[in-house]
Amino acid sequence: MSDEDFDTKREQFNNLWDSPNRTKKLKFRQYIREHVRQKRVPLTRENCEKYWMGELQKEMLDAETF
């Protein structure tokens, strides 16, 4: 994934997370938080963003290999 794709995906997360459309924002947050909850990590915006970017899954996979 190129840096430009990475930045676009992060921008997409921020736009959805902070959407002026309340319904869209709440639906997105609920969707992401449910996935983060299933990973058994704290429900923070940072962890939600890491999940969206694929970083949380990579960290968990790395932790399992040691």
FENHU-V58005 format. One line per field, one symbol per residue. phi: phi as a letter, one per 30 degrees, with the letter a starting at -180 (. if undefined). psi: psi as a letter, one per 20 degrees, with the letter a starting at -180 (. if undefined). A space follows every 10 residues. Layout:
phi: ???
psi: ???
This chain:
phi: .ddddddddd ddeddddced dedddddddd ddddddeddi bedceedddd dedidddddd dddddc
psi: prhggghghh hgghgghkph ogggghgggg gghgggghil qqmrhghggh ghijhggggh ghhhi.
